[in-house]
Amino acid sequence: MPYSKETIIKKFSDLHKKYYVNYGYMISTVKDDNVAEKFVEDHPEIAWIFGYNEHAKANIQTAKIHVTIFGKPFTVLLERPLYRVERSEFEYYFGFGGLCEGYTPYRMIVRFATKIEEHGLDYRTLLEDVQLEDLEENSNEYNEIMKEKIDIPYIQDVFKLLVIGGYVKYWKAWDELSQWFLEYTDDESIRTWLQTESERDKSERDRASDINKYVFENY
């Protein structure tokens, strides 16, 4: 059965309950240091702030940028080394080898919300669409909008909201949502897109590649 906005909201809610905890946060490493370096050089307006990171056990530099999801800005943190620290926690956090092998000041971590309250937005309202703000629930117009065709940009925003919004803390939620969309779509263009993304993730063994693309592509 094809999905609707209402069934997507239910699936999103189920994933939130299954994969959310009140502590910690998800991170995604930008695997290509050259890409990270170019991003830094292309955006000198971004303010990098120095501070201590408990997980890396070191002072690092962080910056805030915003990603637009369903027309609303969401904050993500970018984290980079401030200087070389030959310590296991630092090396593990940034993905360096022993004795900081492969160190670069441009190694970048994308860090997502710790708590959903950080952005203060209700996921149901966003998933329904802003067009519904002034409509009575279950009215004819409301129901028609809820049945509107779901397209690829909408699905991309669902994935963005799930992770960037901090509604889940485990990458398994991404896999489960992807499989769910694939199982229930009746749109061949969406099916092809999902299968292509899935195959690329398997080959790269890194689901985070997609979320990084979503963070940087429109900045």
Backbone as ProteinMPNN parsed JSONL, in Angstrom:
{"seq_chain_A": "MPYSKETIIKKFSDLHKKYYVNYGYMISTVKDDNVAEKFVEDHPEIAWIFGYNEHAKANIQTAKIHVTIFGKPFTVLLERPLYRVERSEFEYYFGFGGLCEGYTPYRMIVRFATKIEEHGLDYRTLLEDVQLEDLEENSNEYNEIMKEKIDIPYIQDVFKLLVIGGYVKYWKAWDELSQWFLEYTDDESIRTWLQTESERDKSERDRASDINKYVFENY", "coords_chain_A": {"N_chain_A": [[0.846, -1.192, 0.0], [0.662, 2.187, -0.928], [2.496, 4.797, 0.728], [1.437, 7.561, 2.807], [1.381, 10.983, 3.989], [0.444, 10.744, 6.553], [0.996, 8.043, 7.252], [3.753, 8.165, 7.084], [4.338, 9.918, 9.158], [3.562, 8.309, 11.303], [5.43, 6.205, 11.074], [7.796, 7.637, 11.461], [7.415, 8.482, 14.099], [7.443, 5.996, 15.37], [10.098, 5.19, 14.902], [11.43, 7.185, 16.295], [10.697, 6.582, 18.957], [11.872, 4.081, 19.187], [14.626, 4.386, 18.671], [15.664, 6.521, 20.115], [17.379, 8.195, 22.742], [17.833, 10.04, 25.803], [20.329, 11.136, 26.085], [23.68, 11.847, 24.862], [24.775, 12.084, 21.376], [24.535, 12.033, 17.806], [27.167, 11.672, 15.437], [28.901, 12.494, 12.403], [31.526, 11.761, 10.323], [33.351, 13.707, 8.044], [34.603, 12.195, 5.416], [36.488, 12.779, 3.437], [39.215, 14.664, 3.671], [40.093, 16.724, 2.044], [37.764, 17.775, 0.979], [36.621, 18.846, 3.286], [38.566, 20.769, 3.932], [38.38, 22.477, 1.711], [35.772, 23.405, 2.087], [36.061, 24.912, 4.433], [37.861, 26.875, 3.54], [36.332, 28.066, 1.562], [34.403, 29.344, 2.985], [35.0, 31.732, 4.726], [33.545, 33.332, 6.376], [32.439, 31.884, 8.406], [32.415, 31.501, 11.858], [34.773, 30.158, 13.978], [34.993, 28.654, 17.09], [36.887, 28.228, 20.046], [37.099, 25.545, 22.381], [36.617, 23.156, 25.099], [36.283, 19.673, 24.525], [34.578, 17.036, 25.845], [34.481, 14.384, 25.02], [36.599, 14.054, 23.207], [38.57, 14.718, 24.898], [40.082, 17.075, 24.82], [40.953, 20.44, 23.793], [39.112, 21.822, 21.163], [37.988, 23.128, 17.966], [34.93, 24.664, 17.108], [32.001, 25.249, 15.095], [28.906, 26.794, 14.153], [26.411, 25.974, 11.821], [23.549, 26.255, 9.634], [20.943, 24.115, 8.552], [18.41, 23.814, 6.206], [15.264, 22.446, 6.677], [12.242, 21.266, 5.626], [11.623, 23.926, 5.219], [12.46, 25.182, 7.539], [15.079, 26.399, 9.719], [17.716, 24.386, 10.961], [20.126, 23.804, 13.442], [23.45, 22.66, 13.129], [26.503, 21.392, 14.445], [29.85, 21.942, 13.563], [32.919, 20.345, 13.955], [36.399, 20.541, 14.57], [39.896, 19.61, 14.855], [41.972, 21.482, 17.066], [44.639, 21.464, 17.609], [47.291, 19.066, 17.373], [46.857, 16.11, 19.228], [48.157, 13.556, 20.917], [46.5, 11.276, 21.982], [44.375, 8.664, 23.009], [41.553, 9.03, 23.165], [41.144, 11.392, 21.711], [42.188, 10.667, 19.218], [40.449, 8.58, 18.521], [37.965, 9.887, 18.455], [38.2, 11.684, 16.315], [38.986, 9.992, 14.337], [41.663, 9.397, 13.749], [44.802, 7.635, 13.324], [46.951, 5.64, 15.514], [49.213, 7.53, 17.556], [48.361, 9.815, 16.382], [48.279, 9.397, 13.626], [47.854, 10.399, 10.279], [46.927, 12.887, 10.881], [45.231, 15.989, 10.481], [44.375, 19.407, 10.525], [41.998, 19.873, 9.35], [40.263, 17.788, 9.535], [36.96, 16.921, 9.824], [34.082, 16.827, 11.879], [30.637, 16.31, 11.832], [28.166, 17.272, 13.936], [25.171, 16.401, 15.544], [21.929, 17.287, 17.001], [21.654, 17.039, 20.565], [19.414, 16.899, 22.201], [15.96, 16.867, 21.358], [14.615, 19.1, 22.063], [16.234, 21.214, 21.554], [15.789, 22.567, 19.175], [13.11, 23.115, 19.225], [10.879, 22.497, 17.582], [7.982, 20.895, 16.33], [7.799, 17.653, 15.143], [5.642, 16.468, 13.836], [4.092, 18.575, 12.808], [5.909, 19.604, 10.946], [6.26, 17.427, 9.194], [3.707, 17.131, 8.235], [3.372, 19.391, 6.679], [3.702, 22.879, 6.004], [1.522, 24.018, 4.905], [-0.661, 23.15, 6.261], [-1.086, 24.512, 8.553], [-3.171, 26.316, 9.126], [-5.432, 24.857, 8.794], [-8.293, 22.894, 9.587], [-8.037, 19.893, 11.338], [-8.68, 16.795, 9.742], [-10.532, 17.91, 8.05], [-11.929, 18.306, 4.744], [-10.133, 19.613, 2.998], [-7.763, 19.407, 4.455], [-7.436, 16.601, 4.509], [-7.062, 16.107, 1.805], [-4.617, 17.357, 1.276], [-2.986, 15.792, 2.881], [-2.957, 13.507, 1.419], [-1.451, 14.103, -0.721], [0.912, 13.573, -3.356], [3.942, 12.019, -2.539], [7.217, 13.143, -2.918], [10.723, 12.911, -4.018], [12.35, 15.104, -2.903], [10.783, 15.644, -0.597], [11.029, 13.219, 0.821], [13.787, 13.211, 1.242], [13.96, 15.346, 3.035], [12.634, 14.182, 5.174], [14.494, 12.237, 6.011], [16.607, 13.97, 6.695], [15.419, 15.397, 8.817], [15.046, 13.374, 10.701], [17.664, 12.67, 11.556], [19.308, 15.073, 11.729], [17.606, 16.609, 13.235], [17.798, 15.324, 15.636], [16.159, 13.23, 16.442], [16.642, 10.544, 16.507], [19.21, 8.287, 17.72], [20.767, 6.344, 16.675], [22.265, 4.815, 13.844], [20.922, 2.72, 12.707], [18.288, 3.403, 12.511], [18.166, 4.982, 10.23], [18.652, 3.06, 8.234], [16.399, 1.428, 8.588], [14.284, 3.177, 7.991], [14.846, 3.757, 5.318], [14.51, 1.222, 4.139], [11.824, 0.855, 4.659], [10.576, 2.914, 3.171], [11.289, 1.995, 0.648], [9.956, -0.428, 0.51], [7.245, 0.264, 0.511], [6.743, 2.088, -1.52], [5.075, 3.138, -4.542], [6.051, 4.395, -6.638], [8.117, 4.515, -9.311], [10.322, 6.158, -9.842], [11.082, 7.036, -7.313], [11.672, 4.565, -6.169], [13.869, 3.745, -7.733], [15.701, 5.767, -7.083], [16.012, 5.337, -4.271], [17.088, 2.733, -4.288], [19.47, 3.169, -5.647], [20.79, 4.916, -3.867], [20.975, 3.194, -1.676], [22.607, 1.102, -2.629], [24.959, 2.539, -3.068], [25.579, 3.269, -0.449], [26.106, 0.748, 0.64], [28.382, -0.003, -0.779], [30.181, 1.934, 0.007], [30.059, 1.588, 2.665], [29.085, 3.362, 4.557], [26.667, 5.083, 5.911], [26.593, 7.661, 6.644], [27.509, 9.251, 4.641], [25.463, 10.254, 3.042], [24.048, 12.006, 4.772], [25.968, 13.92, 5.282], [26.18, 15.049, 2.764], [23.665, 16.226, 2.575], [23.923, 18.169, 4.543], [25.89, 19.929, 3.573], [25.277, 20.568, 0.907], [23.544, 22.712, 0.192], [24.582, 24.876, 1.427]], "CA_chain_A": [[0.0, 0.0, 0.0], [1.485, 3.407, -0.97], [2.464, 5.571, 1.955], [0.905, 8.918, 2.806], [2.03, 11.758, 5.04], [0.009, 10.212, 7.855], [1.746, 6.826, 7.555], [5.136, 8.579, 7.306], [4.371, 10.457, 10.522], [3.509, 7.168, 12.228], [6.719, 5.511, 11.009], [8.763, 8.539, 12.08], [7.169, 8.396, 15.535], [7.91, 4.671, 15.816], [11.562, 5.206, 14.896], [11.835, 8.054, 17.401], [10.538, 5.832, 20.199], [12.744, 2.909, 19.172], [16.052, 4.68, 18.543], [16.028, 7.775, 20.779], [17.685, 8.25, 24.169], [17.92, 11.44, 26.231], [21.721, 11.566, 26.246], [24.526, 11.578, 23.706], [24.427, 12.693, 20.105], [25.104, 11.365, 16.638], [28.155, 12.426, 14.671], [29.238, 11.959, 11.093], [32.833, 12.263, 9.906], [33.562, 14.015, 6.625], [35.683, 11.248, 5.134], [37.5, 13.368, 2.552], [39.768, 15.865, 4.311], [40.197, 17.78, 1.045], [36.443, 18.396, 0.907], [36.48, 19.663, 4.491], [39.466, 21.92, 3.803], [37.809, 23.392, 0.73], [34.607, 24.038, 2.692], [36.564, 25.932, 5.358], [38.451, 27.968, 2.759], [35.273, 28.738, 0.794], [33.478, 30.038, 3.885], [35.747, 32.441, 5.779], [32.597, 34.03, 7.251], [32.06, 31.013, 9.514], [33.206, 31.78, 13.066], [35.2, 28.964, 14.71], [35.167, 28.973, 18.514], [37.7, 27.24, 20.742], [36.525, 25.07, 23.629], [36.969, 21.794, 25.499], [35.354, 18.609, 24.164], [34.712, 15.982, 26.832], [34.693, 13.085, 24.372], [37.947, 14.038, 22.642], [39.499, 15.035, 25.984], [41.01, 18.086, 24.309], [40.364, 21.643, 23.228], [38.902, 21.721, 19.727], [37.293, 24.301, 17.444], [33.578, 24.344, 16.656], [31.263, 26.303, 14.403], [27.5, 26.484, 13.92], [25.796, 26.326, 10.554], [22.142, 25.882, 9.637], [20.428, 23.32, 7.443], [16.974, 24.041, 6.052], [14.466, 21.224, 6.577], [10.834, 21.664, 5.539], [11.538, 25.381, 5.283], [12.874, 25.69, 8.849], [16.518, 26.226, 9.957], [18.171, 23.52, 12.039], [21.54, 24.014, 13.728], [24.383, 21.551, 13.314], [27.824, 21.834, 14.859], [31.021, 21.402, 12.879], [34.023, 20.245, 14.916], [37.713, 20.265, 13.978], [40.988, 19.705, 15.827], [42.638, 22.776, 17.246], [46.047, 21.099, 17.486], [47.553, 17.632, 17.444], [46.846, 15.564, 20.577], [48.41, 12.119, 20.838], [45.728, 10.678, 23.072], [43.469, 7.709, 22.369], [40.2, 9.587, 23.034], [41.2, 12.364, 20.622], [42.399, 9.922, 17.973], [39.229, 7.835, 18.229], [36.873, 10.809, 18.146], [38.383, 12.264, 14.984], [39.297, 8.945, 13.38], [43.078, 9.32, 13.407], [45.469, 6.427, 13.78], [47.798, 5.773, 16.691], [50.155, 8.645, 17.5], [47.701, 10.798, 15.512], [48.593, 9.141, 12.219], [46.886, 10.993, 9.371], [46.391, 14.134, 11.455], [45.059, 17.211, 9.718], [43.485, 20.336, 11.238], [40.743, 19.997, 8.603], [39.378, 16.654, 9.772], [35.726, 17.547, 10.286], [32.969, 16.055, 12.426], [29.334, 16.972, 11.842], [27.521, 16.842, 15.18], [23.746, 16.701, 15.519], [21.308, 17.699, 18.263], [21.643, 16.125, 21.699], [18.013, 16.766, 22.612], [15.058, 17.425, 20.361], [14.139, 20.403, 22.531], [17.176, 22.246, 21.152], [15.251, 23.36, 18.075], [11.771, 23.537, 19.606], [9.919, 22.323, 16.495], [7.238, 19.642, 16.408], [8.033, 16.92, 13.903], [4.393, 16.184, 13.138], [3.74, 19.77, 12.04], [6.822, 19.702, 9.81], [5.989, 16.344, 8.25], [2.405, 17.374, 7.601], [3.599, 20.464, 5.708], [3.274, 24.153, 6.567], [0.216, 24.377, 4.348], [-1.733, 22.671, 7.128], [-1.103, 25.247, 9.815], [-4.446, 27.006, 9.367], [-6.531, 23.984, 8.389], [-8.875, 22.042, 10.62], [-7.675, 18.49, 11.143], [-9.711, 15.903, 9.191], [-11.399, 18.581, 7.096], [-11.708, 17.798, 3.39], [-8.901, 20.189, 2.463], [-6.685, 18.792, 5.22], [-7.261, 15.221, 4.06], [-6.54, 16.117, 0.442], [-3.192, 17.671, 1.364], [-2.311, 14.639, 3.468], [-2.871, 12.464, 0.394], [-0.631, 14.584, -1.83], [1.986, 12.688, -3.774], [5.219, 12.196, -1.855], [8.3, 13.127, -3.897], [12.07, 12.681, -3.489], [12.752, 16.165, -1.963], [10.081, 15.462, 0.671], [11.646, 12.076, 1.513], [15.099, 13.662, 1.706], [13.75, 16.14, 4.241], [12.296, 13.26, 6.265], [15.77, 11.696, 6.493], [17.317, 15.069, 7.362], [14.765, 15.695, 10.089], [15.263, 12.26, 11.611], [19.025, 12.684, 12.107], [19.738, 16.423, 12.092], [16.722, 17.054, 14.309], [18.12, 14.623, 16.878], [15.051, 12.358, 16.846], [17.188, 9.198, 16.731], [20.614, 8.302, 18.12], [21.421, 5.163, 16.105], [22.168, 4.796, 12.39], [19.981, 1.676, 12.299], [17.022, 4.068, 12.185], [18.29, 5.398, 8.835], [18.47, 1.859, 7.421], [15.023, 0.963, 8.692], [13.427, 4.109, 7.257], [15.122, 3.562, 3.899], [13.874, -0.025, 3.737], [10.373, 1.066, 4.735], [10.191, 3.677, 1.987], [11.462, 1.137, -0.519], [8.941, -1.479, 0.526], [5.876, 0.739, 0.331], [6.544, 3.035, -2.612], [4.536, 2.679, -5.82], [6.608, 5.341, -7.589], [9.35, 3.908, -9.807], [11.442, 7.095, -9.724], [11.506, 6.977, -5.915], [12.283, 3.246, -5.974], [15.201, 3.77, -8.354], [16.55, 6.643, -6.261], [16.303, 4.654, -3.016], [17.97, 1.605, -4.563], [20.78, 3.719, -5.99], [21.394, 5.393, -2.618], [21.256, 2.03, -0.839], [23.769, 0.414, -3.183], [26.137, 3.362, -2.821], [25.907, 3.149, 0.972], [26.702, -0.567, 0.878], [29.729, -0.026, -1.342], [31.027, 2.811, 0.81], [29.895, 1.167, 4.06], [28.99, 4.572, 5.379], [25.396, 5.776, 5.733], [26.782, 9.069, 6.965], [27.857, 10.011, 3.447], [24.276, 10.976, 2.589], [23.696, 13.105, 5.662], [26.96, 14.976, 5.045], [25.792, 15.718, 1.516], [22.513, 17.065, 2.887], [24.367, 19.292, 5.369], [26.729, 20.88, 2.86], [24.947, 20.825, -0.493], [22.865, 23.996, -0.035], [25.113, 25.917, 2.311]], "C_chain_A": [[0.881, 1.242, 0.0], [1.388, 4.18, 0.34], [1.873, 6.951, 1.726], [1.66, 9.695, 3.876], [1.667, 11.214, 6.417], [0.784, 8.949, 8.222], [3.226, 7.135, 7.777], [5.297, 9.136, 8.713], [4.38, 9.324, 11.539], [4.836, 6.421, 12.245], [7.799, 6.341, 11.692], [8.646, 8.464, 13.602], [7.667, 7.078, 16.102], [9.431, 4.625, 15.897], [12.103, 6.067, 16.035], [11.759, 7.31, 18.736], [11.558, 4.705, 20.312], [14.221, 3.265, 19.283], [16.486, 5.977, 19.218], [16.346, 7.53, 22.248], [17.932, 9.708, 24.517], [19.346, 11.962, 26.365], [22.503, 11.247, 24.966], [24.043, 12.286, 22.447], [25.066, 11.884, 18.984], [26.116, 12.28, 15.965], [28.391, 11.73, 13.335], [30.559, 12.583, 10.662], [32.838, 12.55, 8.414], [34.803, 13.238, 6.203], [36.814, 11.847, 4.302], [37.994, 14.677, 3.164], [39.899, 17.027, 3.33], [38.874, 18.524, 0.888], [36.235, 19.327, 2.1], [37.337, 20.921, 4.406], [38.906, 22.945, 2.829], [36.597, 24.121, 1.303], [35.047, 25.163, 3.624], [37.095, 27.134, 4.588], [37.392, 28.759, 1.997], [34.333, 29.56, 1.672], [34.231, 30.704, 5.041], [34.827, 33.18, 6.743], [32.183, 33.187, 8.46], [32.991, 31.265, 10.702], [33.505, 30.475, 13.796], [35.56, 29.364, 16.141], [35.949, 27.857, 19.182], [37.028, 26.827, 22.048], [36.866, 23.609, 23.886], [35.869, 20.821, 25.098], [35.606, 17.416, 25.081], [35.033, 14.633, 26.194], [36.091, 12.97, 23.779], [39.015, 14.286, 23.704], [40.543, 16.059, 25.54], [40.231, 19.328, 23.913], [40.263, 21.472, 21.718], [38.248, 23.019, 19.252], [35.951, 23.877, 16.847], [32.953, 25.546, 15.954], [29.827, 25.844, 14.207], [27.109, 26.887, 12.5], [24.348, 25.839, 10.604], [21.766, 25.131, 8.364], [18.92, 23.531, 7.387], [16.252, 22.721, 5.819], [12.999, 21.62, 6.637], [10.677, 23.171, 5.756], [11.98, 26.001, 6.594], [14.378, 25.461, 9.059], [16.807, 25.33, 11.158], [19.674, 23.701, 12.204], [22.297, 22.694, 13.786], [25.726, 22.152, 13.709], [28.881, 21.17, 13.979], [32.175, 21.421, 13.872], [35.311, 19.857, 14.19], [38.767, 20.294, 15.077], [41.531, 21.127, 15.903], [44.147, 22.599, 17.119], [46.162, 19.595, 17.677], [47.599, 17.18, 18.901], [47.016, 14.048, 20.48], [47.8, 11.436, 22.063], [44.633, 9.842, 22.441], [42.075, 8.275, 22.171], [40.122, 10.567, 21.856], [41.307, 11.659, 19.284], [41.13, 9.173, 17.559], [38.114, 8.772, 17.776], [36.979, 11.338, 16.714], [38.781, 11.228, 13.924], [40.731, 8.931, 12.897], [43.652, 7.991, 13.891], [46.279, 6.678, 15.036], [48.88, 6.816, 16.481], [49.678, 9.709, 16.505], [48.091, 10.628, 14.042], [47.47, 9.7, 11.33], [46.309, 12.304, 9.862], [46.31, 15.246, 10.425], [44.117, 18.12, 10.497], [42.139, 20.494, 10.537], [39.845, 18.775, 8.748], [38.094, 17.173, 10.429], [34.687, 16.527, 10.734], [31.71, 16.909, 12.32], [28.563, 16.411, 13.024], [26.067, 17.322, 15.217], [23.187, 16.918, 16.924], [21.383, 16.613, 19.334], [20.216, 15.851, 22.146], [17.115, 17.445, 21.582], [14.55, 18.802, 20.772], [15.049, 21.544, 22.07], [16.619, 23.135, 20.034], [13.794, 23.759, 18.288], [10.719, 23.418, 18.522], [9.264, 20.947, 16.587], [7.34, 18.89, 15.082], [6.745, 16.641, 13.135], [3.978, 17.371, 12.26], [4.613, 19.892, 10.792], [6.511, 18.647, 8.759], [4.641, 16.515, 7.553], [2.535, 18.377, 6.474], [3.017, 21.756, 6.271], [1.918, 24.58, 6.021], [-0.927, 24.027, 5.301], [-1.933, 23.52, 8.383], [-2.477, 25.849, 10.137], [-5.657, 26.158, 8.989], [-7.014, 23.132, 9.554], [-8.536, 20.585, 10.316], [-8.894, 17.678, 10.724], [-10.754, 16.622, 8.333], [-11.077, 18.039, 5.704], [-10.399, 18.313, 2.804], [-7.677, 19.596, 3.143], [-6.389, 17.394, 4.682], [-6.692, 15.155, 2.649], [-5.04, 16.397, 0.441], [-2.412, 16.489, 1.906], [-2.133, 13.508, 2.466], [-1.989, 12.886, -0.78], [0.526, 13.625, -2.1], [3.284, 13.03, -3.038], [6.337, 12.121, -2.881], [9.655, 12.987, -3.212], [12.528, 13.806, -2.56], [12.071, 16.042, -0.604], [10.733, 14.335, 1.478], [13.035, 12.451, 2.026], [14.969, 14.485, 2.979], [13.346, 15.278, 5.423], [13.572, 12.673, 6.859], [16.563, 12.766, 7.241], [16.741, 15.323, 8.749], [15.059, 14.615, 11.122], [16.615, 12.375, 12.321], [19.433, 14.073, 12.586], [18.886, 16.972, 13.225], [16.969, 16.368, 15.632], [17.046, 13.653, 17.346], [15.474, 10.908, 17.012], [18.664, 9.328, 17.087], [21.389, 7.104, 17.571], [21.196, 5.136, 14.596], [21.254, 3.695, 11.882], [18.629, 2.276, 11.914], [17.019, 4.509, 10.727], [18.03, 4.208, 7.917], [17.014, 1.411, 7.409], [14.071, 1.867, 7.915], [13.604, 3.934, 5.748], [14.421, 2.309, 3.378], [12.353, 0.122, 3.72], [9.869, 1.838, 3.524], [10.25, 2.796, 0.734], [10.348, 0.1, -0.62], [7.568, -0.972, 0.122], [5.673, 1.728, -0.819], [5.897, 2.374, -3.824], [5.026, 3.582, -6.943], [7.977, 4.819, -8.04], [10.544, 4.848, -9.701], [11.981, 7.11, -8.296], [12.207, 5.652, -5.642], [13.706, 3.22, -6.529], [16.164, 4.605, -7.538], [16.962, 5.96, -4.962], [17.272, 3.501, -3.224], [19.374, 2.072, -4.899], [21.505, 4.198, -4.739], [21.812, 4.232, -1.736], [22.499, 1.296, -1.323], [25.042, 1.207, -2.949], [26.57, 3.276, -1.366], [26.593, 1.824, 1.268], [28.135, -0.605, 0.383], [30.684, 0.821, -0.517], [31.025, 2.428, 2.28], [29.809, 2.364, 4.999], [27.692, 5.308, 5.089], [25.56, 7.271, 5.915], [27.108, 9.901, 5.732], [26.674, 10.826, 2.951], [23.98, 12.179, 3.465], [24.703, 14.239, 5.523], [26.616, 15.767, 3.795], [24.617, 16.67, 1.787], [22.923, 18.308, 3.687], [25.04, 20.356, 4.512], [26.183, 21.328, 1.514], [24.316, 22.194, -0.751], [23.43, 25.117, 0.813], [25.771, 27.01, 1.47]], "O_chain_A": [[1.77, 1.353, 0.844], [0.336, 4.215, 0.978], [1.818, 7.443, 0.598], [2.487, 9.128, 4.591], [2.488, 11.225, 7.334], [1.191, 8.789, 9.373], [3.889, 6.457, 8.562], [6.289, 8.852, 9.385], [5.118, 9.372, 12.523], [5.319, 6.042, 13.312], [8.626, 5.799, 12.424], [9.653, 8.393, 14.306], [8.247, 7.043, 17.187], [9.989, 4.084, 16.851], [13.106, 5.725, 16.662], [12.675, 7.409, 19.553], [12.049, 4.41, 21.401], [14.989, 2.539, 19.913], [17.569, 6.486, 18.925], [15.666, 6.753, 22.917], [18.207, 10.523, 23.636], [19.544, 13.122, 26.724], [22.049, 10.485, 24.112], [23.035, 12.992, 22.459], [26.025, 11.144, 19.205], [25.946, 13.499, 15.927], [28.114, 10.542, 13.17], [30.69, 13.806, 10.641], [32.382, 11.732, 7.616], [35.92, 13.583, 6.587], [37.972, 11.457, 4.454], [37.276, 15.677, 3.171], [39.824, 18.188, 3.733], [38.852, 19.739, 0.69], [35.742, 20.445, 1.953], [36.888, 22.009, 4.766], [38.954, 24.147, 3.091], [36.405, 25.31, 1.044], [34.467, 26.249, 3.603], [36.81, 28.279, 4.941], [37.527, 29.967, 1.806], [33.559, 30.374, 1.168], [34.109, 30.286, 6.193], [35.266, 33.61, 7.81], [31.637, 33.717, 9.428], [34.213, 31.243, 10.556], [32.582, 29.763, 14.19], [36.335, 30.294, 16.363], [35.707, 26.678, 18.921], [36.452, 27.665, 22.743], [37.346, 22.91, 22.994], [34.684, 21.089, 25.295], [36.701, 16.854, 25.097], [35.774, 13.833, 26.766], [36.704, 11.905, 23.841], [40.206, 14.094, 23.458], [41.729, 15.929, 25.844], [39.016, 19.283, 23.722], [41.213, 21.032, 21.071], [37.984, 23.91, 20.059], [35.857, 22.856, 16.166], [33.327, 26.695, 16.189], [29.56, 24.647, 14.108], [27.427, 27.982, 12.037], [23.968, 25.098, 11.511], [22.207, 25.463, 7.264], [18.236, 23.436, 8.406], [16.576, 21.974, 4.896], [12.565, 22.246, 7.603], [9.726, 23.627, 6.391], [11.89, 27.217, 6.759], [14.905, 24.436, 8.625], [16.222, 25.494, 12.228], [20.41, 23.746, 11.218], [21.847, 21.733, 14.41], [26.041, 23.285, 13.347], [28.802, 19.976, 13.693], [32.38, 22.42, 14.561], [35.322, 18.981, 13.326], [38.567, 20.927, 16.114], [41.54, 21.863, 14.916], [44.844, 23.465, 16.593], [45.209, 18.942, 18.102], [48.293, 17.784, 19.719], [46.119, 13.345, 20.014], [48.484, 11.081, 23.022], [44.026, 10.253, 21.453], [41.459, 8.041, 21.131], [39.15, 10.565, 21.101], [40.606, 12.002, 18.332], [40.782, 9.141, 16.379], [37.401, 8.475, 16.817], [35.983, 11.428, 15.997], [38.898, 11.56, 12.745], [41.007, 8.508, 11.775], [43.074, 7.315, 14.742], [46.297, 7.791, 15.562], [49.401, 6.974, 15.377], [50.478, 10.402, 15.876], [48.216, 11.609, 13.309], [46.288, 9.493, 11.604], [45.312, 12.785, 9.324], [47.21, 15.419, 9.604], [43.145, 17.635, 11.078], [41.241, 21.161, 11.052], [38.772, 18.726, 8.147], [38.153, 17.802, 11.486], [34.447, 15.516, 10.074], [31.717, 18.087, 12.675], [28.333, 15.204, 13.103], [25.776, 18.49, 14.958], [23.897, 16.75, 17.915], [21.2, 15.428, 19.052], [19.853, 14.711, 22.434], [17.476, 18.473, 21.01], [14.106, 19.581, 19.928], [14.679, 22.713, 22.182], [16.944, 24.32, 19.961], [13.294, 24.651, 17.603], [9.746, 24.171, 18.537], [9.928, 19.955, 16.889], [7.006, 19.429, 14.027], [6.761, 16.583, 11.906], [3.566, 17.192, 11.114], [4.126, 20.239, 9.716], [6.502, 18.943, 7.564], [4.467, 16.087, 6.412], [1.891, 18.24, 5.434], [1.977, 21.744, 6.929], [1.242, 25.416, 6.621], [-2.033, 24.548, 5.164], [-2.842, 23.269, 9.174], [-2.887, 25.88, 11.297], [-6.771, 26.67, 8.875], [-6.226, 22.707, 10.399], [-8.72, 20.107, 9.197], [-9.987, 17.842, 11.266], [-11.748, 16.017, 7.931], [-10.054, 17.38, 5.518], [-9.645, 17.558, 2.19], [-6.673, 19.313, 2.49], [-5.235, 17.047, 4.43], [-5.922, 14.248, 2.331], [-4.282, 15.765, -0.294], [-1.303, 16.21, 1.45], [-1.266, 12.651, 2.637], [-1.801, 12.119, -1.724], [1.04, 12.965, -1.196], [3.664, 14.196, -2.937], [6.415, 11.153, -3.638], [9.738, 12.949, -1.984], [13.062, 13.502, -1.494], [12.692, 16.301, 0.427], [10.961, 14.48, 2.679], [13.416, 12.052, 3.126], [15.773, 14.34, 3.899], [13.679, 15.604, 6.563], [13.716, 12.618, 8.081], [17.128, 12.495, 8.3], [17.477, 15.447, 9.729], [15.295, 14.92, 12.291], [16.7, 12.2, 13.536], [19.859, 14.232, 13.73], [19.379, 17.712, 14.077], [16.415, 16.777, 16.652], [17.017, 13.287, 18.521], [14.736, 10.117, 17.599], [19.294, 10.345, 16.796], [22.535, 6.875, 17.958], [20.092, 5.397, 14.119], [20.844, 3.733, 10.722], [17.911, 1.717, 11.085], [15.99, 4.423, 10.056], [17.285, 4.319, 6.943], [16.466, 1.061, 6.363], [13.154, 1.381, 7.253], [12.631, 3.96, 4.994], [13.814, 2.33, 2.307], [11.682, -0.435, 2.852], [8.861, 1.47, 2.921], [9.368, 2.853, -0.123], [9.864, -0.205, -1.71], [6.808, -1.685, -0.532], [4.547, 2.161, -1.067], [6.136, 1.199, -4.102], [4.498, 3.551, -8.054], [8.892, 4.699, -7.225], [11.668, 4.39, -9.492], [13.192, 7.188, -8.087], [13.228, 5.622, -4.955], [14.629, 2.734, -5.875], [17.309, 4.209, -7.321], [18.134, 5.998, -4.588], [18.185, 3.31, -2.421], [20.356, 1.451, -4.491], [22.692, 3.925, -4.563], [22.875, 4.269, -1.117], [23.349, 0.912, -0.52], [26.091, 0.628, -2.664], [27.763, 3.217, -1.068], [27.544, 1.771, 2.047], [29.009, -1.17, 1.041], [31.855, 0.474, -0.358], [31.874, 2.878, 3.051], [30.386, 2.368, 6.086], [27.615, 6.074, 4.128], [24.763, 8.058, 5.405], [26.996, 11.127, 5.767], [26.844, 11.955, 2.49], [23.69, 13.26, 2.954], [24.33, 15.407, 5.635], [26.742, 16.991, 3.763], [24.593, 17.79, 1.278], [22.334, 19.376, 3.522], [24.797, 21.548, 4.696], [26.59, 22.377, 1.016], [24.535, 22.777, -1.813], [22.832, 26.189, 0.912], [26.284, 27.986, 2.018]]}, "name": "protein", "num_of_chains": 1, "seq": "MPYSKETIIKKFSDLHKKYYVNYGYMISTVKDDNVAEKFVEDHPEIAWIFGYNEHAKANIQTAKIHVTIFGKPFTVLLERPLYRVERSEFEYYFGFGGLCEGYTPYRMIVRFATKIEEHGLDYRTLLEDVQLEDLEENSNEYNEIMKEKIDIPYIQDVFKLLVIGGYVKYWKAWDELSQWFLEYTDDESIRTWLQTESERDKSERDRASDINKYVFENY"}
